[in-house]
Amino acid sequence: MRLKLAYQREELWIDFPEDTSVSVAQVLRSVKERRPGVYQSWCDPEGRLRGSLAVFVNREHIRYQDGLETELNDGDEVYVIPIMAGG
């Protein structure tokens, strides 16, 4: 299974074995191995996603799916986007 993870202006392609069930949380953990600095900016020490980020799978926010346990399929696109706030 091949997934695209996009953040800021970067894309990261992540491969998982076929016939494997993969969740958004597993994708984030794979980033921890490949890009630990990026992972630390996304997740706290307990592995929880920081509140300043939104994660979308194929343009749908994971809050409307199964959160970090949202199952992914081959070719899915995962986007990590910082939430902008201000006044």
N, CA, C and O atoms as a GROMACS GRO file, in nm:
protein
  348
    1MET      N    1   0.085  -0.117   0.000
    1MET     CA    2   0.000   0.000   0.000
    1MET      C    3   0.090   0.123   0.000
    1MET      O    4   0.187   0.130   0.075
    2ARG      N    5   0.056   0.218  -0.082
    2ARG     CA    6   0.133   0.342  -0.092
    2ARG      C    7   0.042   0.459  -0.061
    2ARG      O    8  -0.067   0.472  -0.118
    3LEU      N    9   0.087   0.545   0.031
    3LEU     CA   10   0.009   0.660   0.074
    3LEU      C   11   0.090   0.787   0.057
    3LEU      O   12   0.212   0.787   0.070
    4LYS      N   13   0.022   0.895   0.027
    4LYS     CA   14   0.087   1.026   0.015
    4LYS      C   15   0.054   1.106   0.140
    4LYS      O   16  -0.062   1.121   0.178
    5LEU      N   17   0.158   1.158   0.202
    5LEU     CA   18   0.142   1.246   0.317
    5LEU      C   19   0.196   1.382   0.277
    5LEU      O   20   0.312   1.395   0.239
    6ALA      N   21   0.111   1.484   0.285
    6ALA     CA   22   0.150   1.619   0.245
    6ALA      C   23   0.142   1.712   0.365
    6ALA      O   24   0.047   1.707   0.444
    7TYR      N   25   0.244   1.796   0.379
    7TYR     CA   26   0.247   1.897   0.483
    7TYR      C   27   0.333   2.012   0.435
    7TYR      O   28   0.437   1.992   0.371
    8GLN      N   29   0.288   2.132   0.467
    8GLN     CA   30   0.352   2.253   0.417
    8GLN      C   31   0.375   2.239   0.267
    8GLN      O   32   0.278   2.222   0.192
    9ARG      N   33   0.497   2.245   0.223
    9ARG     CA   34   0.525   2.232   0.080
    9ARG      C   35   0.593   2.099   0.048
    9ARG      O   36   0.651   2.083  -0.060
   10GLU      N   37   0.585   2.007   0.140
   10GLU     CA   38   0.653   1.878   0.122
   10GLU      C   39   0.553   1.765   0.102
   10GLU      O   40   0.439   1.771   0.149
   11GLU      N   41   0.599   1.663   0.033
   11GLU     CA   42   0.524   1.539   0.018
   11GLU      C   43   0.613   1.425   0.061
   11GLU      O   44   0.733   1.423   0.033
   12LEU      N   45   0.554   1.331   0.128
   12LEU     CA   46   0.626   1.213   0.173
   12LEU      C   47   0.544   1.093   0.131
   12LEU      O   48   0.426   1.083   0.166
   13TRP      N   49   0.604   1.002   0.058
   13TRP     CA   50   0.535   0.879   0.017
   13TRP      C   51   0.573   0.770   0.115
   13TRP      O   52   0.691   0.747   0.142
   14ILE      N   53   0.472   0.703   0.167
   14ILE     CA   54   0.495   0.599   0.267
   14ILE      C   55   0.437   0.469   0.215
   14ILE      O   56   0.322   0.463   0.172
   15ASP      N   57   0.519   0.364   0.219
   15ASP     CA   58   0.476   0.233   0.174
   15ASP      C   59   0.454   0.142   0.294
   15ASP      O   60   0.532   0.140   0.388
   16PHE      N   61   0.346   0.065   0.287
   16PHE     CA   62   0.314  -0.036   0.386
   16PHE      C   63   0.292  -0.167   0.312
   16PHE      O   64   0.256  -0.166   0.194
   17PRO      N   65   0.312  -0.281   0.378
   17PRO     CA   66   0.288  -0.409   0.312
   17PRO      C   67   0.142  -0.420   0.265
   17PRO      O   68   0.050  -0.371   0.331
   18GLU      N   69   0.122  -0.487   0.152
   18GLU     CA   70  -0.014  -0.511   0.102
   18GLU      C   71  -0.089  -0.594   0.205
   18GLU      O   72  -0.028  -0.660   0.290
   19ASP      N   73  -0.220  -0.591   0.199
   19ASP     CA   74  -0.306  -0.668   0.291
   19ASP      C   75  -0.285  -0.628   0.436
   19ASP      O   76  -0.308  -0.709   0.526
   20THR      N   77  -0.242  -0.505   0.459
   20THR     CA   78  -0.223  -0.455   0.594
   20THR      C   79  -0.323  -0.344   0.619
   20THR      O   80  -0.344  -0.257   0.534
   21SER      N   81  -0.384  -0.348   0.734
   21SER     CA   82  -0.475  -0.241   0.774
   21SER      C   83  -0.389  -0.128   0.831
   21SER      O   84  -0.308  -0.150   0.921
   22VAL      N   85  -0.408  -0.006   0.778
   22VAL     CA   86  -0.326   0.108   0.818
   22VAL      C   87  -0.418   0.222   0.861
   22VAL      O   88  -0.516   0.253   0.794
   23SER      N   89  -0.384   0.284   0.975
   23SER     CA   90  -0.461   0.398   1.025
   23SER      C   91  -0.378   0.525   1.015
   23SER      O   92  -0.257   0.520   0.989
   24VAL      N   93  -0.444   0.638   1.034
   24VAL     CA   94  -0.373   0.766   1.035
   24VAL      C   95  -0.266   0.764   1.145
   24VAL      O   96  -0.156   0.814   1.123
   25ALA      N   97  -0.296   0.709   1.261
   25ALA     CA   98  -0.198   0.702   1.370
   25ALA      C   99  -0.073   0.626   1.327
   25ALA      O  100   0.038   0.666   1.362
   26GLN      N  101  -0.089   0.519   1.251
   26GLN     CA  102   0.028   0.444   1.204
   26GLN      C  103   0.111   0.525   1.106
   26GLN      O  104   0.233   0.516   1.105
   27VAL      N  105   0.045   0.604   1.024
   27VAL     CA  106   0.117   0.690   0.931
   27VAL      C  107   0.200   0.792   1.009
   27VAL      O  108   0.316   0.816   0.977
   28LEU      N  109   0.139   0.851   1.113
   28LEU     CA  110   0.213   0.948   1.195
   28LEU      C  111   0.333   0.882   1.262
   28LEU      O  112   0.440   0.942   1.271
   29ARG      N  113   0.315   0.759   1.310
   29ARG     CA  114   0.429   0.688   1.373
   29ARG      C  115   0.539   0.660   1.272
   29ARG      O  116   0.657   0.661   1.308
   30SER      N  117   0.503   0.635   1.147
   30SER     CA  118   0.607   0.611   1.046
   30SER      C  119   0.685   0.740   1.019
   30SER      O  120   0.803   0.735   0.985
   31VAL      N  121   0.619   0.855   1.034
   31VAL     CA  122   0.689   0.983   1.019
   31VAL      C  123   0.788   0.999   1.134
   31VAL      O  124   0.896   1.054   1.114
   32LYS      N  125   0.754   0.951   1.252
   32LYS     CA  126   0.844   0.959   1.367
   32LYS      C  127   0.977   0.893   1.337
   32LYS      O  128   1.082   0.942   1.378
   33GLU      N  129   0.974   0.781   1.264
   33GLU     CA  130   1.097   0.710   1.229
   33GLU      C  131   1.176   0.782   1.121
   33GLU      O  132   1.299   0.785   1.126
   34ARG      N  133   1.108   0.840   1.024
   34ARG     CA  134   1.175   0.902   0.909
   34ARG      C  135   1.211   1.048   0.930
   34ARG      O  136   1.314   1.094   0.882
   35ARG      N  137   1.124   1.121   1.001
   35ARG     CA  138   1.144   1.264   1.024
   35ARG      C  139   1.107   1.297   1.168
   35ARG      O  140   1.002   1.357   1.192
   36PRO      N  141   1.191   1.261   1.265
   36PRO     CA  142   1.156   1.281   1.406
   36PRO      C  143   1.125   1.425   1.443
   36PRO      O  144   1.038   1.448   1.527
   37GLY      N  145   1.191   1.522   1.383
   37GLY     CA  146   1.164   1.662   1.414
   37GLY      C  147   1.024   1.704   1.371
   37GLY      O  148   0.957   1.778   1.442
   38VAL      N  149   0.981   1.656   1.256
   38VAL     CA  150   0.847   1.686   1.207
   38VAL      C  151   0.745   1.622   1.301
   38VAL      O  152   0.648   1.686   1.341
   39TYR      N  153   0.768   1.495   1.336
   39TYR     CA  154   0.676   1.425   1.426
   39TYR      C  155   0.662   1.500   1.559
   39TYR      O  156   0.551   1.515   1.610
   40GLN      N  157   0.773   1.546   1.615
   40GLN     CA  158   0.768   1.618   1.743
   40GLN      C  159   0.690   1.748   1.733
   40GLN      O  160   0.629   1.792   1.830
   41SER      N  161   0.691   1.811   1.616
   41SER     CA  162   0.613   1.933   1.600
   41SER      C  163   0.464   1.902   1.583
   41SER      O  164   0.381   1.990   1.604
   42TRP      N  165   0.431   1.780   1.545
   42TRP     CA  166   0.292   1.739   1.526
   42TRP      C  167   0.229   1.677   1.649
   42TRP      O  168   0.111   1.697   1.676
   43CYS      N  169   0.308   1.601   1.725
   43CYS     CA  170   0.253   1.521   1.835
   43CYS      C  171   0.324   1.552   1.966
   43CYS      O  172   0.442   1.586   1.967
   44ASP      N  173   0.250   1.540   2.076
   44ASP     CA  174   0.311   1.559   2.207
   44ASP      C  175   0.386   1.431   2.246
   44ASP      O  176   0.379   1.332   2.173
   45PRO      N  177   0.458   1.429   2.359
   45PRO     CA  178   0.536   1.311   2.398
   45PRO      C  179   0.453   1.183   2.413
   45PRO      O  180   0.508   1.073   2.404
   46GLU      N  181   0.322   1.196   2.436
   46GLU     CA  182   0.236   1.078   2.449
   46GLU      C  183   0.182   1.032   2.313
   46GLU      O  184   0.108   0.933   2.307
   47GLY      N  185   0.217   1.101   2.206
   47GLY     CA  186   0.173   1.062   2.073
   47GLY      C  187   0.039   1.121   2.031
   47GLY      O  188  -0.016   1.081   1.928
   48ARG      N  189  -0.014   1.214   2.110
   48ARG     CA  190  -0.140   1.279   2.075
   48ARG      C  191  -0.113   1.395   1.979
   48ARG      O  192  -0.017   1.470   1.995
   49LEU      N  193  -0.198   1.407   1.882
   49LEU     CA  194  -0.186   1.515   1.783
   49LEU      C  195  -0.207   1.650   1.850
   49LEU      O  196  -0.300   1.667   1.929
   50ARG      N  197  -0.121   1.745   1.820
   50ARG     CA  198  -0.134   1.879   1.878
   50ARG      C  199  -0.261   1.946   1.826
   50ARG      O  200  -0.301   1.926   1.711
   51GLY      N  201  -0.323   2.027   1.911
   51GLY     CA  202  -0.448   2.094   1.877
   51GLY      C  203  -0.434   2.198   1.769
   51GLY      O  204  -0.535   2.242   1.713
   52SER      N  205  -0.312   2.238   1.738
   52SER     CA  206  -0.291   2.340   1.637
   52SER      C  207  -0.285   2.283   1.495
   52SER      O  208  -0.252   2.354   1.400
   53LEU      N  209  -0.317   2.153   1.481
   53LEU     CA  210  -0.313   2.087   1.350
   53LEU      C  211  -0.446   2.025   1.315
   53LEU      O  212  -0.523   1.983   1.402
   54ALA      N  213  -0.473   2.019   1.187
   54ALA     CA  214  -0.588   1.946   1.135
   54ALA      C  215  -0.536   1.841   1.039
   54ALA      O  216  -0.441   1.865   0.964
   55VAL      N  217  -0.598   1.724   1.041
   55VAL     CA  218  -0.557   1.616   0.951
   55VAL      C  219  -0.676   1.581   0.863
   55VAL      O  220  -0.788   1.561   0.911
   56PHE      N  221  -0.650   1.574   0.735
   56PHE     CA  222  -0.752   1.540   0.637
   56PHE      C  223  -0.709   1.415   0.562
   56PHE      O  224  -0.590   1.397   0.533
   57VAL      N  225  -0.804   1.330   0.530
   57VAL     CA  226  -0.780   1.215   0.443
   57VAL      C  227  -0.869   1.235   0.322
   57VAL      O  228  -0.991   1.241   0.333
   58ASN      N  229  -0.806   1.246   0.207
   58ASN     CA  230  -0.880   1.269   0.082
   58ASN      C  231  -0.977   1.387   0.097
   58ASN      O  232  -1.092   1.379   0.056
   59ARG      N  233  -0.928   1.494   0.156
   59ARG     CA  234  -1.000   1.621   0.171
   59ARG      C  235  -1.113   1.619   0.273
   59ARG      O  236  -1.193   1.712   0.277
   60GLU      N  237  -1.121   1.514   0.356
   60GLU     CA  238  -1.223   1.509   0.460
   60GLU      C  239  -1.153   1.504   0.596
   60GLU      O  240  -1.065   1.421   0.619
   61HIS      N  241  -1.192   1.594   0.685
   61HIS     CA  242  -1.131   1.603   0.818
   61HIS      C  243  -1.152   1.471   0.893
   61HIS      O  244  -1.260   1.413   0.888
   62ILE      N  245  -1.047   1.425   0.961
   62ILE     CA  246  -1.059   1.297   1.031
   62ILE      C  247  -1.157   1.302   1.147
   62ILE      O  248  -1.202   1.198   1.195
   63ARG      N  249  -1.193   1.422   1.194
   63ARG     CA  250  -1.291   1.432   1.303
   63ARG      C  251  -1.427   1.381   1.257
   63ARG      O  252  -1.508   1.338   1.340
   64TYR      N  253  -1.455   1.384   1.128
   64TYR     CA  254  -1.581   1.333   1.074
   64TYR      C  255  -1.571   1.186   1.033
   64TYR      O  256  -1.666   1.128   0.980
   65GLN      N  257  -1.456   1.128   1.059
   65GLN     CA  258  -1.435   0.986   1.032
   65GLN      C  259  -1.410   0.918   1.166
   65GLN      O  260  -1.490   0.934   1.259
   66ASP      N  261  -1.301   0.845   1.179
   66ASP     CA  262  -1.270   0.775   1.304
   66ASP      C  263  -1.147   0.834   1.372
   66ASP      O  264  -1.074   0.763   1.441
   67GLY      N  265  -1.125   0.964   1.354
   67GLY     CA  266  -1.010   1.029   1.418
   67GLY      C  267  -0.880   0.965   1.372
   67GLY      O  268  -0.865   0.930   1.255
   68LEU      N  269  -0.786   0.951   1.465
   68LEU     CA  270  -0.656   0.892   1.431
   68LEU      C  271  -0.666   0.745   1.392
   68LEU      O  272  -0.573   0.689   1.335
   69GLU      N  273  -0.778   0.684   1.422
   69GLU     CA  274  -0.798   0.543   1.386
   69GLU      C  275  -0.864   0.527   1.249
   69GLU      O  276  -0.901   0.416   1.211
   70THR      N  277  -0.879   0.636   1.175
   70THR     CA  278  -0.936   0.630   1.040
   70THR      C  279  -0.852   0.535   0.955
   70THR      O  280  -0.731   0.551   0.943
   71GLU      N  281  -0.919   0.437   0.897
   71GLU     CA  282  -0.851   0.338   0.811
   71GLU      C  283  -0.820   0.400   0.676
   71GLU      O  284  -0.898   0.478   0.621
   72LEU      N  285  -0.706   0.364   0.623
   72LEU     CA  286  -0.661   0.418   0.495
   72LEU      C  287  -0.654   0.308   0.390
   72LEU      O  288  -0.640   0.190   0.422
   73ASN      N  289  -0.665   0.349   0.264
   73ASN     CA  290  -0.658   0.257   0.151
   73ASN      C  291  -0.546   0.299   0.059
   73ASN      O  292  -0.500   0.413   0.062
   74ASP      N  293  -0.503   0.206  -0.024
   74ASP     CA  294  -0.396   0.233  -0.119
   74ASP      C  295  -0.431   0.357  -0.201
   74ASP      O  296  -0.540   0.368  -0.256
   75GLY      N  297  -0.337   0.448  -0.210
   75GLY     CA  298  -0.355   0.570  -0.288
   75GLY      C  299  -0.418   0.686  -0.214
   75GLY      O  300  -0.428   0.795  -0.269
   76ASP      N  301  -0.459   0.665  -0.089
   76ASP     CA  302  -0.517   0.775  -0.012
   76ASP      C  303  -0.415   0.885   0.008
   76ASP      O  304  -0.294   0.862   0.007
   77GLU      N  305  -0.467   1.006   0.026
   77GLU     CA  306  -0.382   1.122   0.052
   77GLU      C  307  -0.415   1.177   0.190
   77GLU      O  308  -0.530   1.204   0.221
   78VAL      N  309  -0.310   1.192   0.271
   78VAL     CA  310  -0.324   1.244   0.407
   78VAL      C  311  -0.258   1.381   0.410
   78VAL      O  312  -0.143   1.397   0.368
   79TYR      N  313  -0.332   1.481   0.459
   79TYR     CA  314  -0.281   1.617   0.465
   79TYR      C  315  -0.277   1.661   0.611
   79TYR      O  316  -0.376   1.647   0.683
   80VAL      N  317  -0.164   1.714   0.654
   80VAL     CA  318  -0.150   1.771   0.788
   80VAL      C  319  -0.137   1.922   0.768
   80VAL      O  320  -0.045   1.970   0.703
   81ILE      N  321  -0.234   1.995   0.826
   81ILE     CA  322  -0.243   2.138   0.801
   81ILE      C  323  -0.248   2.215   0.933
   81ILE      O  324  -0.332   2.184   1.018
   82PRO      N  325  -0.162   2.313   0.951
   82PRO     CA  326  -0.170   2.395   1.072
   82PRO      C  327  -0.298   2.480   1.071
   82PRO      O  328  -0.337   2.534   0.968
   83ILE      N  329  -0.359   2.491   1.186
   83ILE     CA  330  -0.480   2.573   1.201
   83ILE      C  331  -0.434   2.715   1.231
   83ILE      O  332  -0.355   2.739   1.323
   84MET      N  333  -0.484   2.807   1.153
   84MET     CA  334  -0.448   2.947   1.173
   84MET      C  335  -0.559   3.014   1.254
   84MET      O  336  -0.677   2.996   1.226
   85ALA      N  337  -0.519   3.091   1.352
   85ALA     CA  338  -0.617   3.163   1.433
   85ALA      C  339  -0.567   3.305   1.453
   85ALA      O  340  -0.449   3.334   1.439
   86GLY      N  341  -0.657   3.388   1.483
   86GLY     CA  342  -0.617   3.527   1.507
   86GLY      C  343  -0.740   3.614   1.520
   86GLY      O  344  -0.853   3.568   1.513
   87GLY      N  345  -0.714   3.736   1.540
   87GLY     CA  346  -0.829   3.823   1.555
   87GLY      C  347  -0.798   3.964   1.522
   87GLY      O  348  -0.885   4.051   1.530
   0.00000   0.00000   0.00000
